Amino acid sequence: MTYQKLSRDQIAERVAQDIPDGSYVNLGIGVPTRIAKYLPKDKEIFLHSENGLLAFGPPPQQGEEDSDLINAGKEFVTMLTGGSYFHHGDSFAMMRGGHLDICVLGAFQIAANRDLANWHTGAADAIPAVGGAMDLAVGAKKVFVTTEHTTKHGEAKIVKQLSYPLTGKQCVDRIYTDLCVIDVDAEGLKVIEMVEGLDFEELQKLTDAPLKNHLGKQVPKQNR
């Protein structure tokens, strides 16, 4: 039986389902910023950006962009009623002070012990740009990670031990890949969902670290 990987938008949509009503959430650059498009209308979720925004909304319609309304990834956003602007120093104080319920970050690697590497590959020609990732990784109450399960060369991103520079120690709570959802805790990597058609043994082959089978359901089919 064959399986189909989730698209980046499908990963974002899947994460959006798990964000509780009333949460204060920071969405990192890349796939995480797409989550804003899929947050349920019946939930009040306060999005935070480290450049100094709180309670912003999804991207504007084409032609309605405001150059003063951008997130940390320099993407256009909208502001919701009651939204606010503030100095980035105040924004980092929110991040470091434990005031965010969830942050969603991308990743180059995630280790079995919950360590995260997401800001630098260690390559000589890479441009170091950690931004607020370290502050978010240690300051948010929960850290969700979105990533493709393997690199474009087929190398595992979920590994026994990081080989890339560290972002945060033992900080990752849940991983959303294009193949599965994994809860991460002191007991290890617990696979709780997989795309339809993928079996656990195949998933393990694509993962450098040992996985535990905690499957109770599969990712819902998405017509996209």
C-alpha positions as CSV (number, residue, x, y, z in Angstrom):
1,M,0.0,0.0,0.0
2,T,1.4,3.4,-1.0
3,Y,1.3,6.6,1.1
4,Q,1.3,10.3,0.3
5,K,3.3,12.8,2.2
6,L,1.5,15.8,3.6
7,S,2.2,19.2,2.0
8,R,3.5,22.1,4.0
9,D,0.0,23.5,4.1
10,Q,-1.4,20.2,5.4
11,I,1.2,20.1,8.1
12,A,0.2,23.7,9.1
13,E,-3.4,22.7,9.1
14,R,-2.8,19.7,11.2
15,V,-0.9,21.8,13.9
16,A,-3.8,24.3,13.9
17,Q,-6.2,21.6,15.1
18,D,-4.1,21.1,18.3
19,I,-3.9,24.7,19.5
20,P,-6.4,25.2,22.3
21,D,-8.8,28.1,22.7
22,G,-7.4,31.1,24.5
23,S,-3.7,30.2,23.8
24,Y,-0.9,32.7,23.3
25,V,1.1,31.4,20.4
26,N,4.3,32.3,18.5
27,L,4.6,31.0,15.0
28,G,8.2,30.6,13.7
29,I,9.4,31.4,10.2
30,G,8.5,29.0,7.4
31,V,5.8,26.3,7.7
32,P,4.7,27.6,11.2
33,T,3.6,31.0,9.8
34,R,1.1,29.2,7.5
35,I,-0.8,28.0,10.6
36,A,-2.4,31.4,10.9
37,K,-4.5,30.6,7.8
38,Y,-6.0,27.5,9.4
39,L,-6.8,28.5,12.9
40,P,-10.5,27.6,13.7
41,K,-12.8,30.5,13.5
42,D,-14.6,29.4,16.7
43,K,-11.4,29.7,18.8
44,E,-9.8,32.8,20.2
45,I,-6.1,32.4,19.7
46,F,-3.6,35.2,20.3
47,L,-0.7,35.1,17.8
48,H,2.6,36.7,18.9
49,S,5.5,37.8,16.8
50,E,8.9,38.7,18.2
51,N,9.2,41.9,16.2
52,G,6.4,43.3,18.4
53,L,2.9,42.1,17.5
54,L,0.2,40.5,19.5
55,A,-3.2,39.3,18.2
56,F,-2.5,39.4,14.5
57,G,-4.5,37.5,11.9
58,P,-4.0,35.7,8.6
59,P,-2.3,37.2,5.5
60,P,-4.3,40.0,3.9
61,Q,-6.0,39.7,0.5
62,Q,-3.8,40.6,-2.5
63,G,-3.8,44.4,-2.9
64,E,-4.7,45.0,0.8
65,E,-1.1,44.6,2.2
66,D,0.1,47.2,4.8
67,S,3.8,47.7,4.8
68,D,3.7,48.4,8.6
69,L,2.0,45.0,9.3
70,I,4.6,42.3,8.9
71,N,5.6,39.3,11.1
72,A,9.1,38.3,12.1
73,G,9.5,36.5,8.7
74,K,8.8,39.8,6.9
75,E,5.4,38.4,5.7
76,F,2.3,40.6,5.5
77,V,-0.3,40.0,8.2
78,T,-3.6,41.5,9.4
79,M,-4.4,42.8,12.9
80,L,-7.4,41.6,14.8
81,T,-9.6,43.7,17.0
82,G,-7.7,44.4,20.2
83,G,-4.4,43.6,18.6
84,S,-1.3,45.6,19.8
85,Y,2.1,46.8,18.8
86,F,5.2,47.2,21.1
87,H,8.9,47.4,21.2
88,H,10.8,44.1,20.3
89,G,12.5,44.4,23.7
90,D,9.0,44.0,25.3
91,S,8.3,41.2,22.9
92,F,11.4,39.2,24.0
93,A,10.5,39.8,27.6
94,M,7.2,38.1,26.9
95,M,9.0,35.2,25.3
96,R,11.7,34.8,28.0
97,G,9.2,35.4,30.9
98,G,7.1,32.3,30.2
99,H,4.1,34.2,28.9
100,L,3.6,32.1,25.7
101,D,1.6,28.9,25.9
102,I,3.0,27.5,22.7
103,C,5.7,28.2,20.1
104,V,5.8,26.4,16.8
105,L,9.3,26.2,15.2
106,G,10.9,24.6,12.2
107,A,13.8,22.3,12.6
108,F,17.0,21.0,11.0
109,Q,17.2,18.2,13.6
110,I,15.4,16.9,16.7
111,A,17.1,14.5,19.0
112,A,15.5,11.7,21.0
113,N,16.2,13.6,24.2
114,R,14.1,16.5,23.0
115,D,17.0,18.7,22.0
116,L,16.4,21.1,19.0
117,A,18.6,22.4,16.3
118,N,16.9,24.9,14.0
119,W,19.1,27.9,13.4
120,H,22.4,26.7,11.7
121,T,23.6,23.7,9.8
122,G,27.2,24.3,10.8
123,A,28.1,24.8,7.1
124,A,31.0,27.3,6.5
125,D,28.9,29.3,4.0
126,A,25.7,29.3,6.1
127,I,24.5,32.6,7.5
128,P,24.0,32.4,11.3
129,A,20.6,33.9,12.1
130,V,19.2,32.5,15.4
131,G,16.6,35.4,15.8
132,G,14.3,34.6,18.7
133,A,14.5,30.8,18.3
134,M,16.6,30.2,21.5
135,D,14.4,32.5,23.6
136,L,11.2,30.8,22.3
137,A,12.6,27.2,22.8
138,V,13.3,27.9,26.5
139,G,10.6,30.4,27.2
140,A,7.4,28.9,25.8
141,K,5.4,26.5,27.9
142,K,5.2,24.0,25.0
143,V,7.3,23.7,21.9
144,F,5.8,22.2,18.7
145,V,8.1,21.5,15.8
146,T,7.1,21.3,12.1
147,T,9.5,19.7,9.6
148,E,9.8,17.3,6.7
149,H,10.6,13.8,8.1
150,T,13.9,13.6,6.0
151,T,16.1,16.0,4.2
152,K,15.9,16.4,0.4
153,H,18.8,13.9,0.3
154,G,16.9,11.4,2.4
155,E,18.8,11.9,5.6
156,A,16.9,11.6,8.9
157,K,16.0,14.8,10.8
158,I,14.9,12.9,13.9
159,V,18.1,11.6,15.3
160,K,19.7,9.9,18.4
161,Q,21.9,13.0,19.0
162,L,22.2,16.4,17.3
163,S,25.1,17.0,14.9
164,Y,24.0,20.6,14.2
165,P,24.5,23.5,16.6
166,L,22.0,23.4,19.5
167,T,19.0,25.8,19.7
168,G,17.5,24.5,23.0
169,K,18.0,21.6,25.3
170,Q,15.3,19.1,26.0
171,C,12.6,21.5,24.9
172,V,10.5,19.8,22.2
173,D,7.1,18.5,23.2
174,R,5.6,17.4,19.8
175,I,6.8,16.9,16.3
176,Y,4.7,17.3,13.2
177,T,6.3,15.9,10.0
178,D,5.0,15.2,6.5
179,L,4.6,11.6,7.6
180,C,3.5,11.5,11.2
181,V,2.9,13.2,14.6
182,I,5.2,12.3,17.5
183,D,4.9,13.2,21.1
184,V,8.3,13.6,22.8
185,D,8.8,13.1,26.6
186,A,11.2,11.5,29.0
187,E,10.0,8.1,27.8
188,G,11.1,8.8,24.2
189,L,9.5,9.4,20.8
190,K,5.9,8.2,20.7
191,V,4.3,8.0,17.3
192,I,0.6,8.9,17.8
193,E,-0.4,9.4,14.1
194,M,0.8,8.5,10.7
195,V,-0.3,9.2,7.1
196,E,-2.6,6.6,5.6
197,G,-0.8,3.8,3.9
198,L,2.5,4.1,5.8
199,D,3.4,1.3,8.2
200,F,5.4,1.7,11.4
201,E,8.4,-0.3,10.2
202,E,8.8,1.9,7.2
203,L,8.6,5.0,9.4
204,Q,11.3,3.7,11.7
205,K,13.6,3.1,8.7
206,L,13.3,6.8,7.9
207,T,14.1,7.8,11.5
208,D,17.6,7.6,13.1
209,A,16.3,7.5,16.6
210,P,14.1,4.6,18.0
211,L,10.4,5.2,17.9
212,K,7.6,3.9,20.1
213,N,4.3,2.8,18.6
214,H,1.5,4.7,20.3
215,L,-0.9,4.8,17.3
216,G,-4.5,5.4,18.2
217,K,-5.6,7.1,15.0
218,Q,-4.3,8.3,11.6
219,V,-4.0,11.8,10.2
220,P,-7.4,12.7,8.7
221,K,-7.6,12.6,4.9
222,Q,-7.3,16.1,3.4
223,N,-8.4,17.0,0.0
224,R,-5.6,19.4,-1.0
